[in-house]
Amino acid sequence: MDENSSHTDALHLLDLAEEMCEDETSRIYSFLLNTRVCIYLDRNDLASCQNVQDKVMQLQKVAFNAADTKDRELRANQLHNSGNFACAMGSWDTAIKNYTASNAMKATIPQFSIQKYGRTHLCLGRAYYFKGDWNSAREHYRQAEQFFNQELRHSSTWIAQ
């Protein structure tokens, strides 16, 4: 899905893709739902986001295979998005728990994207900041910067973008 397209168009494409998906317990279906969660969150449609987020979590109980690297990667992304949703709701402890679980899942995946680690640490920093834990916020911002600086195409100024 092109991030530059309109959310409305993206949701229509998701409707079609979900309708065409024959197995509603598949990784593909879970990915589609997770994409829908992100769009609803971007639109600040928290009620719809919660409904789909609940479906994603139920699907994870049935379909998650801890031995499968792709399932763990999808789960790491879903946990990160759950952290984003918790932040939007002002549930800082839940957000921190989900972001931390996301990073723990990422640690089990060889060659996981450094950029995604950095993003999760940025989000952890934000959650700790709003919770009032300045030292933890500062530490996660520092860790995010370290991750971004590990890739030549990124720099510490990338964080501000």
QUINOR-V10819 format. One record per backbone hydrogen bond with DSSP energy under -1.0 kcal/mol. NH is the residue of the N-H (numbers start at 1). CO is the residue of the C=O. Records with the same first field share a line. If there is no record, write none. Layout:
NH = CO ; CO
This chain:
5 = 2
10 = 6
11 = 7
12 = 8
13 = 9
14 = 10
15 = 11
16 = 12
17 = 13
18 = 14
19 = 15
20 = 16
21 = 17
26 = 23
30 = 26
31 = 27
32 = 28
33 = 29
34 = 30
35 = 31
36 = 32
37 = 33
38 = 34
39 = 35
40 = 36
41 = 37
42 = 38
43 = 39
44 = 41
45 = 40
46 = 44
49 = 45
50 = 46
51 = 47
52 = 48
53 = 49
54 = 50
55 = 51
56 = 52
57 = 53
58 = 54
59 = 55
60 = 56
61 = 57
63 = 59
64 = 60
68 = 65
72 = 68
73 = 69
74 = 70
75 = 71
76 = 72
77 = 73
78 = 74
79 = 75
80 = 76
81 = 77
82 = 78
83 = 79
84 = 80
85 = 81
86 = 82
87 = 83
88 = 84
89 = 85
90 = 87
91 = 86
92 = 90
95 = 91
96 = 92
97 = 93
98 = 94
99 = 95
100 = 96
101 = 97
102 = 98
103 = 99
104 = 100
105 = 101
106 = 102
107 = 103
108 = 105
109 = 106
112 = 109
117 = 113
118 = 114
119 = 115
120 = 116
121 = 117
122 = 118
123 = 119
124 = 120
125 = 121
126 = 122
127 = 123
128 = 124
129 = 125
130 = 126
131 = 127
133 = 128
134 = 132
137 = 133
138 = 134
139 = 135
140 = 136
141 = 137
142 = 138
143 = 139
144 = 140
145 = 141
146 = 142
147 = 143
148 = 144
149 = 145
150 = 147
151 = 148
154 = 151
158 = 155
161 = 158
